[in-house]
Amino acid sequence: MKTMSPWWIRIPVLFFIIFGLMEYSIDAGDQLVIVKYPISLLFLLLVLMLLIGIELILNSIENVLFQTLSKEAKERYLTAKTTKREWAWGKRIWQKLTGNKPLEEEGEIILDHNYDGIRELDNELPPWWVYMFYATIVFAVVYMARFHIFNGYDQDIEYQQEVAEAQMAIEEYKKNAKDLVDINTVEFLADPIDLKAGESIFRSNCIACHMADGGGGIGPNLTDEYWILGGGIKNVFHTISEGGRDGKGMIAWKQNLKPLEMAQVASYVLSLQGKEAAAPKDPEGTLWQDDNGSNDIKERPDEPNAVGPDPS
């Protein structure tokens, strides 16, 4: 009989297996079961006591049975019980990888060198080291053939591929983290779902001043190309977030709307450009030209009075 594992290993292993099964089978949300349901601590304590009790009972039975054996049987039992488990295949693999000579065979490889009684063994290089050395040679040949003979991809191509992958990751991140948008990262949202959400926000909060079709009322006309505080997605987002001109204009909506909602309504406002309004208000501000895709934030005028179309 061979001892598979001592009790001080069996008990903790079985205890944590039962603990894991309890955590897996009981739904406690983001918390541990023992935190959400403190009564489970009592159950675990009972389990631990039961495991210890089983070990004590088995040990007692083993001792009783041992006393019934003859002297020779007791010796055989103790010998078998103390026999350690050996992994013969593991030893064989280790021997093949290291190539070590057994102590009784070291006399065959001992050298004549003698340094104050210290003798030197003529050991060969370990097979694992030799195999790795051969592998590096094969790798070097394949690498040279691929990149220096058959002109495989170079660092520039690898860089472009990684940039493209990073760009795809950024786009995917933007889709899943739209609420992290700010004045520096906001972009026009052309997705119909975003425009529909922006229209809903606009109709709930903006039509009192800008009319349902964006033609303007108390507020300016949003369907023409003239803007008081600058056009483009960044300027419109900034105006919605921070409000209009001091003492005149709309309130700052950043306390009422989330960043994504402001980006959606800003995109919807820009989508009104060029549409015909039922009763469009006269243009206010200056003609906005988005030169070369520029979308810089326009400085707010010191004078809060609105001006008419740029005479130039």
LUMVO-384656 format. One record per residue (C-alpha): residue number from 1; x, y, z; residue in one letter. Coordinates in steps of 0.2 Angstrom, whole numbers, plus 2048, in hexadecimal, padded with zeros to 3 digits. Each point is the difference from the previous one (the first is absolute). Last residue first. Layout:
# LUMVO-384656
+-----+-----+-----+-----+------+
!  nr !  c1 !  c2 !  c3 ! rest !
+-----+-----+-----+-----+------+
! NUM !   X !   Y !   Z !    a !
...
+-----+-----+-----+-----+------+
# end
This chain:
# LUMVO-384656
+-----+-----+-----+-----+------+
!  nr !  c1 !  c2 !  c3 ! rest !
+-----+-----+-----+-----+------+
! 312 ! 7A9 ! 9C2 ! 713 !    s !
! 311 ! 7F0 ! 807 ! 808 !    p !
! 310 ! 800 ! 7F2 ! 80D !    d !
! 309 ! 7EE ! 7FD ! 802 !    p !
! 308 ! 7F8 ! 809 ! 80F !    g !
! 307 ! 808 ! 803 ! 811 !    v !
! 306 ! 7FA ! 7FA ! 811 !    a !
! 305 ! 804 ! 80B ! 80F !    n !
! 304 ! 80A ! 7F7 ! 80D !    p !
! 303 ! 810 ! 80B ! 7FD !    e !
! 302 ! 80F ! 7F7 ! 806 !    d !
! 301 ! 7FE ! 7F3 ! 7F3 !    p !
! 300 ! 803 ! 7ED ! 804 !    r !
! 299 ! 810 ! 7F9 ! 7F9 !    e !
! 298 ! 7FC ! 7F2 ! 7F3 !    k !
! 297 ! 805 ! 7EF ! 804 !    i !
! 296 ! 809 ! 7F8 ! 7F2 !    d !
! 295 ! 7F8 ! 7F4 ! 7F4 !    n !
! 294 ! 80B ! 801 ! 7F1 !    s !
! 293 ! 7FB ! 7F4 ! 7F2 !    g !
! 292 ! 80B ! 809 ! 7F3 !    n !
! 291 ! 7F6 ! 810 ! 803 !    d !
! 290 ! 7EF ! 7FD ! 809 !    d !
! 289 ! 7F8 ! 811 ! 7FA !    q !
! 288 ! 7F4 ! 808 ! 80C !    w !
! 287 ! 7F7 ! 80F ! 7FA !    l !
! 286 ! 7FE ! 80D ! 80E !    t !
! 285 ! 7F4 ! 803 ! 80D !    g !
! 284 ! 7ED ! 800 ! 7FD !    e !
! 283 ! 7F6 ! 7FB ! 7F1 !    p !
! 282 ! 7EE ! 805 ! 7FF !    d !
! 281 ! 7F4 ! 7F4 ! 808 !    k !
! 280 ! 7F8 ! 7F2 ! 7F6 !    p !
! 279 ! 7ED ! 7FE ! 7FF !    a !
! 278 ! 7FD ! 7EF ! 7FA !    a !
! 277 ! 812 ! 7FA ! 800 !    a !
! 276 ! 809 ! 7F9 ! 7F1 !    e !
! 275 ! 80F ! 7F5 ! 803 !    k !
! 274 ! 811 ! 806 ! 7FC !    g !
! 273 ! 808 ! 7FC ! 811 !    q !
! 272 ! 7F4 ! 7F6 ! 80B !    l !
! 271 ! 80D ! 7F2 ! 802 !    s !
! 270 ! 80A ! 80C ! 809 !    l !
! 269 ! 7F3 ! 801 ! 80E !    v !
! 268 ! 7FF ! 7ED ! 800 !    y !
! 267 ! 812 ! 7FF ! 803 !    s !
! 266 ! 800 ! 80C ! 80E !    a !
! 265 ! 7F1 ! 7F6 ! 807 !    v !
! 264 ! 80A ! 7F0 ! 800 !    q !
! 263 ! 810 ! 808 ! 807 !    a !
! 262 ! 7F6 ! 808 ! 80E !    m !
! 261 ! 7F8 ! 7EF ! 804 !    e !
! 260 ! 811 ! 7F7 ! 800 !    l !
! 259 ! 807 ! 80D ! 80C !    p !
! 258 ! 7F1 ! 7FE ! 80C !    k !
! 257 ! 7F2 ! 80D ! 800 !    l !
! 256 ! 7F9 ! 80A ! 80F !    n !
! 255 ! 810 ! 808 ! 808 !    q !
! 254 ! 809 ! 802 ! 7EF !    k !
! 253 ! 7F1 ! 809 ! 7F9 !    w !
! 252 ! 807 ! 812 ! 802 !    a !
! 251 ! 7F2 ! 80C ! 7FE !    i !
! 250 ! 7FA ! 808 ! 7F0 !    m !
! 249 ! 804 ! 812 ! 7FA !    g !
! 248 ! 803 ! 811 ! 807 !    k !
! 247 ! 808 ! 805 ! 810 !    g !
! 246 ! 810 ! 7F8 ! 7FC !    d !
! 245 ! 7FF ! 7F8 ! 7EF !    r !
! 244 ! 7FA ! 7EE ! 7FE !    g !
! 243 ! 801 ! 7F1 ! 80B !    g !
! 242 ! 80F ! 7F6 ! 805 !    e !
! 241 ! 7FB ! 7EF ! 7FA !    s !
! 240 ! 7F5 ! 804 ! 7F2 !    i !
! 239 ! 80C ! 80E ! 7FA !    t !
! 238 ! 80F ! 7F4 ! 802 !    h !
! 237 ! 7F7 ! 7F2 ! 7F6 !    f !
! 236 ! 7FC ! 80D ! 7F2 !    v !
! 235 ! 812 ! 806 ! 800 !    n !
! 234 ! 807 ! 7EE ! 7FF !    k !
! 233 ! 7F3 ! 7FA ! 7F3 !    i !
! 232 ! 803 ! 80E ! 7F4 !    g !
! 231 ! 7F9 ! 811 ! 801 !    g !
! 230 ! 806 ! 810 ! 809 !    g !
! 229 ! 7F8 ! 80A ! 80E !    l !
! 228 ! 7F4 ! 80B ! 7F7 !    i !
! 227 ! 7FE ! 7F4 ! 7F1 !    w !
! 226 ! 7FB ! 802 ! 7EE !    y !
! 225 ! 7FE ! 7F2 ! 7F4 !    e !
! 224 ! 7ED ! 7FE ! 801 !    d !
! 223 ! 7F5 ! 7F3 ! 808 !    t !
! 222 ! 803 ! 804 ! 812 !    l !
! 221 ! 7F7 ! 811 ! 800 !    n !
! 220 ! 804 ! 809 ! 810 !    p !
! 219 ! 7F7 ! 7FF ! 811 !    g !
! 218 ! 7F0 ! 809 ! 805 !    i !
! 217 ! 7F9 ! 7F9 ! 7F1 !    g !
! 216 ! 80B ! 7F6 ! 7F4 !    g !
! 215 ! 7FD ! 7F5 ! 7F0 !    g !
! 214 ! 806 ! 7F0 ! 809 !    g !
! 213 ! 7F1 ! 7F6 ! 7FA !    d !
! 212 ! 7F9 ! 7FE ! 811 !    a !
! 211 ! 802 ! 812 ! 805 !    m !
! 210 ! 811 ! 808 ! 806 !    h !
! 209 ! 7FB ! 807 ! 810 !    c !
! 208 ! 7F2 ! 7F5 ! 807 !    a !
! 207 ! 806 ! 7F2 ! 7F4 !    i !
! 206 ! 810 ! 7FD ! 80B !    c !
! 205 ! 7FC ! 7F5 ! 80E !    n !
! 204 ! 7F5 ! 7F1 ! 7FC !    s !
! 203 ! 801 ! 802 ! 7ED !    r !
! 202 ! 813 ! 801 ! 800 !    f !
! 201 ! 802 ! 7F1 ! 80C !    i !
! 200 ! 7F5 ! 7F6 ! 7F4 !    s !
! 199 ! 809 ! 806 ! 7F1 !    e !
! 198 ! 811 ! 7FC ! 808 !    g !
! 197 ! 7FA ! 7EE ! 804 !    a !
! 196 ! 7FB ! 7FE ! 7ED !    k !
! 195 ! 811 ! 807 ! 7FB !    l !
! 194 ! 808 ! 7F3 ! 80B !    d !
! 193 ! 7F6 ! 7F2 ! 7F9 !    i !
! 192 ! 803 ! 806 ! 7EE !    p !
! 191 ! 813 ! 7FF ! 803 !    d !
! 190 ! 808 ! 810 ! 7F9 !    a !
! 189 ! 807 ! 805 ! 811 !    l !
! 188 ! 80B ! 80F ! 7FD !    f !
! 187 ! 80F ! 7FF ! 80B !    e !
! 186 ! 804 ! 805 ! 812 !    v !
! 185 ! 812 ! 7FD ! 805 !    t !
! 184 ! 806 ! 811 ! 806 !    n !
! 183 ! 7EF ! 806 ! 807 !    i !
! 182 ! 7FD ! 7F0 ! 809 !    d !
! 181 ! 7FA ! 7EF ! 7FD !    v !
! 180 ! 801 ! 7F3 ! 80E !    l !
! 179 ! 7EE ! 7FC ! 7FE !    d !
! 178 ! 803 ! 7F8 ! 7EF !    k !
! 177 ! 80A ! 7F2 ! 808 !    a !
! 176 ! 7FA ! 7F0 ! 7F6 !    n !
! 175 ! 800 ! 808 ! 7EF !    k !
! 174 ! 810 ! 80A ! 804 !    k !
! 173 ! 809 ! 7F0 ! 805 !    y !
! 172 ! 7FC ! 7F7 ! 7F0 !    e !
! 171 ! 806 ! 80F ! 7F6 !    e !
! 170 ! 810 ! 800 ! 80B !    i !
! 169 ! 803 ! 7EE ! 7FD !    a !
! 168 ! 7FE ! 802 ! 7EE !    m !
! 167 ! 80D ! 80E ! 800 !    q !
! 166 ! 80C ! 7F5 ! 80A !    a !
! 165 ! 7FE ! 7F2 ! 7F4 !    e !
! 164 ! 804 ! 80D ! 7F2 !    a !
! 163 ! 80F ! 806 ! 80A !    v !
! 162 ! 806 ! 7EF ! 802 !    e !
! 161 ! 7FF ! 7FC ! 7EE !    q !
! 160 ! 809 ! 810 ! 7FB !    q !
! 159 ! 80E ! 7FC ! 80D !    y !
! 158 ! 802 ! 7EE ! 7F9 !    e !
! 157 ! 801 ! 807 ! 7EE !    i !
! 156 ! 80D ! 80D ! 806 !    d !
! 155 ! 80A ! 7F2 ! 80A !    q !
! 154 ! 801 ! 7F5 ! 7F1 !    d !
! 153 ! 7F5 ! 7F2 ! 7F9 !    y !
! 152 ! 808 ! 7F2 ! 7F7 !    g !
! 151 ! 80D ! 803 ! 7F2 !    n !
! 150 ! 803 ! 7EE ! 7FA !    f !
! 149 ! 813 ! 801 ! 803 !    i !
! 148 ! 802 ! 80B ! 80F !    h !
! 147 ! 7F0 ! 7FF ! 80A !    f !
! 146 ! 7FB ! 7EE ! 7FC !    r !
! 145 ! 810 ! 7F8 ! 7FD !    a !
! 144 ! 809 ! 808 ! 80E !    m !
! 143 ! 7F2 ! 7FC ! 80C !    y !
! 142 ! 800 ! 7EE ! 7FB !    v !
! 141 ! 813 ! 7FE ! 802 !    v !
! 140 ! 800 ! 809 ! 811 !    a !
! 139 ! 7F2 ! 7F5 ! 806 !    f !
! 138 ! 809 ! 7F0 ! 7FB !    v !
! 137 ! 80F ! 806 ! 809 !    i !
! 136 ! 7F7 ! 805 ! 80F !    t !
! 135 ! 7F8 ! 7EF ! 801 !    a !
! 134 ! 811 ! 7F8 ! 7FF !    y !
! 133 ! 805 ! 80A ! 80F !    f !
! 132 ! 7F0 ! 7FB ! 809 !    m !
! 131 ! 803 ! 7EE ! 7FD !    y !
! 130 ! 812 ! 801 ! 807 !    v !
! 129 ! 7FA ! 809 ! 810 !    w !
! 128 ! 7F3 ! 7F3 ! 803 !    w !
! 127 ! 80D ! 7F2 ! 7FC !    p !
! 126 ! 80B ! 806 ! 80E !    p !
! 125 ! 812 ! 803 ! 7FA !    l !
! 124 ! 80B ! 7F1 ! 804 !    e !
! 123 ! 808 ! 7FD ! 811 !    n !
! 122 ! 812 ! 7FE ! 801 !    d !
! 121 ! 801 ! 800 ! 813 !    l !
! 120 ! 80D ! 809 ! 80A !    e !
! 119 ! 808 ! 7FB ! 810 !    r !
! 118 ! 803 ! 80A ! 810 !    i !
! 117 ! 80D ! 7F9 ! 80B !    g !
! 116 ! 80A ! 811 ! 800 !    d !
! 115 ! 7FD ! 802 ! 7EE !    y !
! 114 ! 802 ! 7F0 ! 7F7 !    n !
! 113 ! 7FE ! 7FE ! 7ED !    h !
! 112 ! 800 ! 7EE ! 7FA !    d !
! 111 ! 7EF ! 801 ! 7FA !    l !
! 110 ! 7F0 ! 7F6 ! 806 !    i !
! 109 ! 7F5 ! 7FA ! 7F2 !    i !
! 108 ! 800 ! 7ED ! 803 !    e !
! 107 ! 801 ! 802 ! 813 !    g !
! 106 ! 7EF ! 809 ! 800 !    e !
! 105 ! 7F7 ! 7F0 ! 7FC !    e !
! 104 ! 7FB ! 7FC ! 812 !    e !
! 103 ! 7FB ! 811 ! 803 !    l !
! 102 ! 7F3 ! 800 ! 7F2 !    p !
! 101 ! 805 ! 80A ! 7F0 !    k !
! 100 ! 7F6 ! 80F ! 7FC !    n !
!  99 ! 7F9 ! 802 ! 7EF !    g !
!  98 ! 7F5 ! 80F ! 805 !    t !
!  97 ! 7F1 ! 7FE ! 7F4 !    l !
!  96 ! 801 ! 7ED ! 7FF !    k !
!  95 ! 802 ! 7FD ! 813 !    q !
!  94 ! 7F1 ! 80C ! 803 !    w !
!  93 ! 7F5 ! 7F7 ! 7F4 !    i !
!  92 ! 805 ! 7EF ! 809 !    r !
!  91 ! 7FD ! 807 ! 811 !    k !
!  90 ! 7EF ! 807 ! 7FB !    g !
!  89 ! 7FB ! 7EF ! 7F9 !    w !
!  88 ! 805 ! 7F7 ! 810 !    a !
!  87 ! 7F5 ! 80C ! 80A !    w !
!  86 ! 803 ! 7FA ! 812 !    e !
!  85 ! 7F3 ! 7FE ! 80E !    r !
!  84 ! 809 ! 7FE ! 811 !    k !
!  83 ! 7FF ! 7F0 ! 80A !    t !
!  82 ! 7FC ! 804 ! 812 !    t !
!  81 ! 7EF ! 7F7 ! 7FF !    k !
!  80 ! 808 ! 7F1 ! 7F7 !    a !
!  79 ! 80D ! 7FE ! 80D !    t !
!  78 ! 7F4 ! 802 ! 80E !    l !
!  77 ! 7F4 ! 7F3 ! 7F9 !    y !
!  76 ! 80E ! 7F4 ! 7FD !    r !
!  75 ! 806 ! 802 ! 812 !    e !
!  74 ! 7EE ! 7FE ! 807 !    k !
!  73 ! 7FD ! 7F1 ! 7F5 !    a !
!  72 ! 810 ! 7F8 ! 807 !    e !
!  71 ! 7FA ! 804 ! 812 !    k !
!  70 ! 7EF ! 7FA ! 7FD !    s !
!  69 ! 7F2 ! 80C ! 7FD !    l !
!  68 ! 7F1 ! 803 ! 80C !    t !
!  67 ! 809 ! 810 ! 807 !    q !
!  66 ! 800 ! 808 ! 7EE !    f !
!  65 ! 7EE ! 7FE ! 7FE !    l !
!  64 ! 7FD ! 80A ! 810 !    v !
!  63 ! 80C ! 80D ! 7FA !    n !
!  62 ! 7F8 ! 802 ! 7EF !    e !
!  61 ! 7EF ! 801 ! 808 !    i !
!  60 ! 806 ! 80E ! 80B !    s !
!  59 ! 808 ! 809 ! 7F1 !    n !
!  58 ! 7F0 ! 7FF ! 7F6 !    l !
!  57 ! 7F6 ! 807 ! 80F !    i !
!  56 ! 80C ! 80E ! 802 !    l !
!  55 ! 800 ! 805 ! 7EE !    e !
!  54 ! 7ED ! 7FF ! 7FF !    i !
!  53 ! 7FF ! 80B ! 80F !    g !
!  52 ! 80C ! 80D ! 7F8 !    i !
!  51 ! 7F6 ! 800 ! 7F1 !    l !
!  50 ! 7F0 ! 802 ! 80A !    l !
!  49 ! 807 ! 80F ! 80A !    m !
!  48 ! 805 ! 809 ! 7F0 !    l !
!  47 ! 7EF ! 7FD ! 7F8 !    v !
!  46 ! 7F7 ! 806 ! 810 !    l !
!  45 ! 80B ! 810 ! 800 !    l !
!  44 ! 7FC ! 802 ! 7ED !    l !
!  43 ! 7ED ! 7FF ! 804 !    f !
!  42 ! 802 ! 80D ! 80F !    l !
!  41 ! 809 ! 80C ! 7F4 !    l !
!  40 ! 7F1 ! 7FE ! 7F4 !    s !
!  39 ! 7F6 ! 809 ! 80D !    i !
!  38 ! 809 ! 810 ! 7FB !    p !
!  37 ! 7F6 ! 800 ! 7EF !    y !
!  36 ! 807 ! 80F ! 7F6 !    k !
!  35 ! 811 ! 7FF ! 807 !    v !
!  34 ! 802 ! 7ED ! 800 !    i !
!  33 ! 7F8 ! 7FF ! 7EF !    v !
!  32 ! 80D ! 80C ! 7F9 !    l !
!  31 ! 7FA ! 810 ! 7F8 !    q !
!  30 ! 7FD ! 805 ! 7EE !    d !
!  29 ! 7EF ! 7F7 ! 7FF !    g !
!  28 ! 7FE ! 7F3 ! 80E !    a !
!  27 ! 7F9 ! 7F2 ! 7F5 !    d !
!  26 ! 803 ! 7EF ! 809 !    i !
!  25 ! 807 ! 7F2 ! 7F6 !    s !
!  24 ! 811 ! 806 ! 7FC !    y !
!  23 ! 804 ! 807 ! 811 !    e !
!  22 ! 7FA ! 7F0 ! 808 !    m !
!  21 ! 80A ! 7F6 ! 7F4 !    l !
!  20 ! 810 ! 80A ! 804 !    g !
!  19 ! 7FE ! 7FE ! 812 !    f !
!  18 ! 7FD ! 7ED ! 7FE !    i !
!  17 ! 811 ! 7FF ! 7F6 !    i !
!  16 ! 808 ! 80C ! 80D !    f !
!  15 ! 7FC ! 7F3 ! 80E !    f !
!  14 ! 805 ! 7F1 ! 7F6 !    l !
!  13 ! 811 ! 808 ! 7FD !    v !
!  12 ! 802 ! 806 ! 811 !    p !
!  11 ! 7FC ! 7EF ! 808 !    i !
!  10 ! 80A ! 7F5 ! 7F4 !    r !
!   9 ! 810 ! 80A ! 802 !    i !
!   8 ! 801 ! 7FF ! 813 !    w !
!   7 ! 7FA ! 7EE ! 7FF !    w !
!   6 ! 810 ! 7FA ! 7F7 !    p !
!   5 ! 7FF ! 7FB ! 7ED !    s !
!   4 ! 800 ! 7F0 ! 7F6 !    m !
!   3 ! 807 ! 7F5 ! 80E !    t !
!   2 ! 805 ! 7F0 ! 7F8 !    k !
!   1 ! 7F9 ! 7EF ! 805 !    m !
+-----+-----+-----+-----+------+
# end
